[in-house]
């Protein structure tokens, strides 16, 4: 994944983001949905994270089930 530090994201926050993005891309819809909820909360607290993760959200969107795509659209609308 990305080197989050260049985007002003701490290594600990980067680990959390990496895990959540991996879970969002999971084939198991329940795992992806749970990750989207956690990402939503994280982005509400840290809106500056959206820019660095937007390309990943766009990639994940293309491989996801419709319900997960809806969640990803909501995440991208936060910015």
Beta strands, then each sheet from edge to edge (+ up, - down):
end
